[in-house]
Amino acid sequence: MIFNYLLTYLNQAKNKLRLNNDVMAGDHNDGNPVERVVSAARLIPKHRIAIISNTGHGCFLENFPATWASIFPFLKK
């Protein structure tokens, strides 16, 4: 339900999103499977997606080094 609301919002706002966006997810997230996250990311202009392996919803807590390695280049831009 929340995901459907997010998709509706992204469809309405996609022309207003001007900044680069970093979309991140764990590959073992049962609530938001990788396919769903990729579908949502495609609706966001200028997106960059990172799937963190062997993590669920809490990427930061479960594999901080891999998460940071993904975020750091995005922040440097």
C-alpha positions in Angstrom: 0.0 0.0 0.0 2.7 2.5 0.9 4.7 1.5 -2.2 1.6 2.2 -4.4 1.4 5.6 -2.8 5.1 6.2 -3.6 4.6 5.1 -7.2 1.7 7.5 -7.6 3.7 10.3 -6.1 6.7 9.6 -8.3 4.6 9.6 -11.4 3.2 13.0 -10.5 6.5 14.5 -9.3 8.9 13.1 -11.8 9.1 16.2 -13.9 9.8 18.3 -10.8 12.7 16.1 -9.6 15.8 17.9 -10.9 18.6 16.7 -8.6 20.5 13.5 -8.8 18.9 10.8 -6.7 20.5 7.7 -5.1 18.2 4.7 -4.7 19.5 2.0 -2.5 18.1 -1.4 -1.4 19.2 -4.7 0.1 18.9 -7.8 -2.1 17.1 -9.7 0.7 14.5 -7.1 1.6 11.2 -9.0 1.8 9.1 -5.8 2.0 10.6 -4.2 -1.1 12.0 -6.8 -3.4 14.8 -5.7 -5.9 12.4 -5.8 -8.8 10.1 -3.3 -7.1 12.9 -1.0 -6.1 14.2 -1.0 -9.7 10.8 -0.3 -11.1 10.4 2.7 -8.7 13.9 4.0 -9.5 13.1 4.0 -13.2 10.4 6.6 -12.5 13.0 9.0 -11.1 15.0 11.1 -13.5 18.7 11.3 -12.9 18.7 8.3 -10.6 21.5 6.0 -9.6 20.6 2.7 -8.1 22.6 0.5 -5.7 21.6 -3.0 -4.6 23.6 -4.0 -1.5 24.2 -7.7 -1.5 23.4 -9.9 1.5 21.3 -7.2 3.2 17.7 -6.6 4.0 16.0 -3.3 4.7 18.7 -2.1 7.0 21.6 -1.8 4.6 23.5 0.6 6.8 23.3 -1.7 9.8 23.9 -5.0 8.0 26.8 -4.1 5.7 28.0 -0.5 6.4 31.3 -0.8 4.4 29.4 -1.8 1.2 26.7 0.8 1.8 29.3 3.5 2.3 31.3 2.4 -0.7 28.1 3.0 -2.7 27.1 6.3 -1.2 30.5 8.0 -1.1 31.0 8.5 -4.9 27.4 9.8 -5.1 28.2 12.4 -2.4 31.4 13.5 -4.1 29.5 14.7 -7.2 
